[in-house]
Amino acid sequence: MPIKIENLSFTYQAGSQWAYAALKSITLEIHAGEMVALYGETGSGKSTLLQLMNALLIPQQGRVLIDGVDTGKARGVDLQRLRRKAGLLFQYPEEQMFELKVFDEVAFGPGNLGLDRLQIKQKVREALELVGLSLPHYQNRPLNSLSSGEKKKIALAGILALEPDYLLLDEPMAGLDAGGREQVREVILHMQQKKNTAIIATSHSLQDFLEVADRIIILQRGGIFLDVSPVMLMDKLHVLPQAGLNPTVSMEVIHLLQNRGWPLENRVRNIEETAQEIARVIKGE
C-alpha cells in the first residue's frame, strides 16, 4: 500500500504572531519501490513533510496514511510500528543519536525487535556494509570521534538495520564527499531493487538524485510547484528559478543544443553520459 497524503497543511506556532505556514494543502501518493526526489529551497517545507510522514509531527489539517493507518490517530505500539515502517534520517544526524559507540547505535533498533545477539550482529554488519563501513573497524568507535560524514552514515545504517518499507532521507548528501554521495545513491538503488523500498529524499541541488529518481517533486512556499518525471523536467527548465533551483550543467547543455536543432535524446544524464550522447550525434549514429 502507498503513503497517501490528503489535503495536508501544517503551521508552526499556529495562532501566534509568529505563525508560519510550512505546508499548504499537499495531496500526493508514494508507492512501494518508488524513488521520489523532493526538492526546494530552504523553507519550502521539505523537512516538515518528511517529519509528518514519520509521525514526528501530526497533521493540523488533512491526513497522512501509512499502509492505510492514519498517523494522527496512531498511539503507543502502533505509532512505534509506523516509525519503523517509515524510517527517517535527520538532516543533522546528531539529533537522532544517543548511544556512545557505533555498534550500540546501529543495534538499538534491531535489539527492540526481540532478535538474539547473533541476529542483531548480522543486521548491524549488513547495514554498515551498505553505507560503506566495516563492522570490525567501526563497531567500537565512539560516536563523538567520527566525522560529520561518518555520523551521517552511522545514522543511516541504524535506520537500514530496521529494513523500513519507506526510507525518508532529509538532505542525505549534505556533508558528504563525492564517494559518500555515490554510496547514498547505491543504497537507494539497493533498497529499491532488492527490498522494493520506497525512498523519499530531499535536497536543494537537482544534481543529487536526478540519475536515480523515478519522480521529481518540487516544493515552493509550502505547496507543490512541480510533480513530474525526470524526463518531463527537461521541458520545465525555464520555471526552475521560480522555485529557487538551478538546472544541472548537463540539462542546460542538452537543452541548448536541442534548441539549435541537435537530435539529442530528451533524458537526464550526468556529464559523462552527456558527452557520449553529443559524440553519438556528431558521428551520425
C-alpha positions, -999 to +999 in steps of 0.1 A: +000+000+000+012+036-006+018+066+016-013+087+010-012+124+018-046+141+017-050+179+018-022+182+043-013+215+059+009+224+088+016+257+105+043+263+131+033+284+162-003+285+148-024+312+163+005+334+173+020+365+157+049+342+146+028+317+128+045+302+097+026+280+072+052+254+063+028+232+042-004+242+024-029+217+011-005+189+000-020+159-017+001+131-032+007+093-031+041+075-029+041+038-039+063+008-030+096+008-048+093+044-059+122+068-056+110+103-051+134+132-051+119+161-031+135+194-040+130+230-029+149+259-014+153+263+024+119+270+040+099+253+012+086+226+036+107+196+027+118+186+062+083+193+076+068+169+051+092+141+059+085+145+097+048+143+090+053+111+070+073+097+100+046+108+125+071+130+144+046+158+135+008+153+135-013+170+107-032+200+117-053+197+086-057+167+063-043+132+068-012+111+063-019+074+058+009+048+060-003+015+046-038+026+054-031+037+090-038+073+099-007+088+116-028+113+135-047+085+153-018+061+160-007+057+196+017+035+216+028+003+198+010+013+166+029+046+165+062+028+170+054+004+142+047+033+119+080+049+126+098+016+119+079+013+086+088+049+076+124+053+088+136+089+089+172+101+085+175+136+100+194+163+082+217+166+113+224+130+125+234+141+160+198+149+166+189+112+164+219+096+180+221+088+217+244+058+222+281+061+229+295+036+204+288+027+168+277-009+174+252+001+201+238+029+179+231+007+149+220-022+171+194-003+190+165-007+166+171-045+159+175-050+196+140-037+202+126-063+177+135-092+201+163-106+180+191-126+196+226-113+197+239-132+166+209-119+146+215-083+158+252-085+149+243-097+114+219-069+110+245-044+121+271-058+098+248-057+068+237-022+075+272-009+079+284-026+047+255-009+028+268+025+038+304+015+030+317+009+065+331-023+080+320-038+113+355-047+127+368-012+120+339+008+133+319-012+159+339+000+190+344+036+177+330+063+200+304+083+181+320+116+192+352+106+174+336+104+140+334+130+113+301+146+103+300+124+072+307+092+092+280+102+117+255+105+088+264+071+075+260+056+110+226+072+115+216+059+081+229+024+090+207+024+121+176+030+100+186+004+074+190-022+101+153-020+107+145-027+070+119+000+066+092-001+039+097+037+034+130+054+037+128+091+044+162+109+038+165+146+048+194+161+029+214+129+030+241+143+007+250+172+030+285+169+044+295+140+022+323+139-003+319+126-038+324+090-027+299+093+001+273+108-022+278+079-046+274+055-016+240+070-008+229+066-044+240+029-042+220+025-010+189+039-028+193+015-057+198-014-034+168-007-013+147-002-044+158-032-063+164-057-035+138-046-009+112-028-030+115+001-005+100+035-013+126+063-009+118+100-004+150+120-004+153+158+000+178+182-015+182+217-027+205+206-055+190+189-086+222+170-093+220+148-062+192+124-073+183+130-109+201+099-121+182+076-097+148+093-092+116+080-107+098+111-098+106+148-091+085+168-066+095+204-061+080+224-032+077+262-032+065+281-002+048+250+013+029+239-019+037+215-047+053+235-076+060+205-098+054+168-097+070+153-128+093+125-141+130+134-147+124+134-184+095+158-182+116+181-160+138+187-191+108+207-206+104+228-174+139+243-171+126+278-176+104+277-145+130+262-121+144+296-109+109+304-096+114+276-071+150+287-063+166+259-082+192+258-110+193+232-138+224+210-139+251+217-164+241+186-184+205+197-185+215+232-198+238+218-224+213+193-237+185+219-238+207+245-256+218+220-283+182+208-288+171+244-293+198+246-320+184+215-338+206+188-324+187+155-323+197+146-287+175+122-267+155+141-241+166+124-209+186+133-178+223+124-179+254+130-159+283+149-175+299+117-189+267+104-205+260+139-219+294+139-236+287+104-250+253+115-264+269+145-281+296+123-296+269+099-308+251+127-327+284+141-341+292+106-355+257+104-370+248+072-352 
